[in-house]
């Protein structure tokens, strides 16, 4: 019955998506300028006035940089698995103003089978402003009120659904090609062409070798991707009322991207400002707390239910992480009937006032979740806080209902490890081998995260794109179940043009853009997740076959993925080497 309900909800969501595309996506915008001018000598040396070539998805091509492009490849050739999504990047340049309108043919094999155009999407790559690491090169954490203190530049990142483009003189425009290989496609070499609607630009050729290996379907993949969603940012950017019909229409294309990336977890806020005001749009509580005249509590779950049902209707239905019992500012909001106003209670964790606020809620929340059938997939989630505070919060959760699940994103603490069902630790930390095996046997999640602290690997708008792929390989190498990042769409004031923020580095606050626009970073992250699944599929296959030789080969491939090695070896080189070796197994 649940599957039938979800299917109906997904059909309704598709109708919403069509409206959202028309209402919220169709908005063009002008890219900013970073003051860079074209190098006249570089453009004079370019042999063609206008042209195109295949580039690399590991490179962010400069808006005015043309050096070497006229000698680029005209044929793209590669191997893929069935069910895989692959990315290609073409680069167009023009000495004089030019109009382009990229189009792609079906990719056809000699037997007549094809990858149809319905499985291929084209995107103009747009430019967004970014900055750099802190001056000590140690991440990007810390406030940046004066942007002049940081080197800013335009970088390619936005994958626009707009395809036609008017190119100004001496500019470059990358074109992103995203190909979804059907799961039931016969093996073979599929050929097609990418043209640009310009008489002087020759089409580029594509040859995709589909091999007899299959990736699991999205719903059957085990990698646990957890990118925290911010519905409040969507309402502000589009100027719509929170939780209105228009709000959900605006959210649909953004969250649908997340579904396609393999997201498994819903982010829910169960208190006002769980992380203070660290983002442009802070998180409100999705649960209204009302203190009645007689001092008892009443809870309104209407917003929480509407949000969860919306996300489940899209297909994100494995887990609900509810933040948080230990906010940065230990201040807790409620509506007081006696005074007819919002009030706050400030209380340290474990004090009588704290317990009086949280215990009745946790008990009633458990009741509500069980009524909805969500209790078993819901966690009370926290991020790193003082040990004593976390222990007191866990005790209170257990007092409310011993069956509650708990999630934590923070450092590894052996003192509380057994209490954490979904434990996400920082890059560079590890679970002891015996603990990791025990967690896996118990069905507990063990993942890792990056944030503003890590200079590399990371997903800033100035990070090398291959670092996002590297994250999936690292998870496979270290036995993690997945990866978490604290912000999927906590947008800046104008996220389409400027990824810089008053705190943290460019792009730290989001991976997806308004209107359902993806990013180079998000697509490369998905590539890494697919590689993780390939490693898992092959490992299971070789284990079943008792093929010790190939298992050792696979282990040797993964041994390269150490953070320290990125100091000397670019992520792109490390990933390319690993993929080449994997193809030979």
Buried (B, 14 or more C-beta within 10 A) or exposed (E): EEEEEBEEBBEEBEEBBEEBBEBBBEEEEEBBEBEEEBBEEBBEEBEBEBBBBBBBBBBBBBBBBBEEBBEBEEEBEEBBBBBBBBBBBBBBBBBEEBEBEBBBBBBBBEEEBBBEBEBBBBBBBBBBBBBBBBEEEEBBBEEBEEEEEBEBBBBBBBBBBBBEBEBBEBBBBBBBBBBBBBEEBEBBBBBBBBBBEBEEBBBBBBBBEBEEBBBBEBEEBEBBBBBBBBBBBBBBBBEBEEBEEBBBBBBBBBBBBBBBBBBBBBBBBBBBBBBEEBBBBBBBBBBBBEBEEEEEBEBEBEBBBBBBBBBBBBBBBBBBBBBBBBBBEBBBBBBBBEEEEEEEBEBEBBEEEBBEBBBBBBEBBBEBBBEBEBBEBBBBBBBBBEEEBBBBBBEBBBBBBEEBBBBBBBEBBEEBBEBBBBBBBBBEEBBEEEBBEBBBEEEBBBBBBBBBBBBBBBBBBBBBBBBBBBBBBBBBBBBBBBBBBBBBBBBBEBBBBBBBBEBBBBBBBBBBBBBBBBBBBBBBBBBBBBBBBBBBBBBEBBEEEEBEEBBEBBEEBBEBBEEEEBEEEBBBEBBBEBBEBBBEB
